[in-house]
Amino acid sequence: MALTFAVYSGQWLAVIGFLPSIYAQAAIAGETAGALTALAAAMNIVGNAAAGRLLQRGVAAPTLLYCGFAAMAAGADKFL
C-alpha cells in the first residue's frame, strides 16, 4: 500500500508541479495558470471522493482503476 501511495504521489507532484511551467511556455497568464492548476487539483479531490463513495457502494477497485487509467489515456491522447 505504501508503494502504491508513493507512486501515486510521485506522479501527482510531477503533474501539479509542472503545470505552471507548461502554462507559462504556452503563454498563459499567471492568474489563469494558477486557476487552471487549482482546477486540476480540485478535479483530483472530486475524483478521490467519488471513488471512495463508489467503493462503499460495492464497485470493484479494479473497475475504478481501469476507468481512471482510461480517462488519463484519453486526456493524454489529446496532447500527443
C-alpha positions as CSV (number, residue, x, y, z in Angstrom):
1,M,0.0,0.0,0.0
2,A,2.8,2.4,0.8
3,L,4.5,1.7,-2.5
4,T,1.2,2.4,-4.3
5,F,0.7,5.7,-2.5
6,A,4.3,6.7,-3.2
7,V,3.9,6.0,-6.9
8,Y,0.6,7.9,-7.0
9,S,2.1,10.8,-5.0
10,G,5.1,11.0,-7.3
11,Q,3.0,11.3,-10.4
12,W,0.7,13.8,-8.7
13,L,3.5,16.0,-7.7
14,A,5.0,15.8,-11.2
15,V,1.8,16.9,-12.9
16,I,0.8,19.6,-10.5
17,G,4.4,20.8,-10.1
18,F,5.0,21.2,-13.8
19,L,1.6,22.6,-14.8
20,P,2.5,26.2,-14.1
21,S,5.7,25.8,-16.3
22,I,3.7,24.2,-19.1
23,Y,1.2,27.0,-18.9
24,A,4.0,29.6,-18.9
25,Q,5.5,28.1,-22.1
26,A,2.1,28.2,-23.7
27,A,2.0,32.0,-22.9
28,I,-0.9,31.6,-20.5
29,A,-1.2,34.5,-18.0
30,G,-0.1,33.8,-14.4
31,E,-3.5,34.3,-12.9
32,T,-5.1,31.9,-15.4
33,A,-2.3,29.4,-15.0
34,G,-2.9,29.4,-11.2
35,A,-6.7,29.0,-11.7
36,L,-6.2,26.1,-14.1
37,T,-3.7,24.4,-11.7
38,A,-6.2,24.8,-8.9
39,L,-8.9,23.3,-11.1
40,A,-6.8,20.3,-11.8
41,A,-6.2,19.8,-8.1
42,A,-10.0,20.2,-7.4
43,M,-10.9,17.6,-10.0
44,N,-8.5,15.2,-8.3
45,I,-10.2,15.8,-5.0
46,V,-13.6,15.2,-6.6
47,G,-12.4,12.0,-8.2
48,N,-10.9,10.7,-5.0
49,A,-14.1,11.4,-3.1
50,A,-16.3,9.8,-5.8
51,A,-14.1,6.7,-5.9
52,G,-14.5,6.4,-2.1
53,R,-18.2,6.5,-2.4
54,L,-18.3,4.1,-5.3
55,L,-16.1,1.6,-3.3
56,Q,-18.6,1.9,-0.4
57,R,-21.4,1.1,-2.8
58,G,-19.7,-2.1,-3.9
59,V,-17.9,-1.1,-7.1
60,A,-14.8,-3.2,-7.5
61,A,-11.5,-1.4,-7.1
62,P,-10.0,-2.8,-10.4
63,T,-13.0,-1.3,-12.2
64,L,-12.3,2.1,-10.8
65,L,-8.6,1.8,-11.6
66,Y,-9.3,0.8,-15.2
67,C,-11.7,3.8,-15.6
68,G,-9.1,6.1,-14.1
69,F,-6.4,4.7,-16.4
70,A,-8.7,5.1,-19.4
71,A,-9.5,8.7,-18.5
72,M,-5.8,9.5,-18.2
73,A,-5.1,7.9,-21.5
74,A,-7.9,9.7,-23.2
75,G,-6.7,13.0,-21.8
76,A,-3.1,12.4,-22.7
77,D,-4.0,11.4,-26.2
78,K,-5.2,15.0,-26.9
79,F,-1.7,16.2,-26.3
80,L,0.3,13.6,-28.3
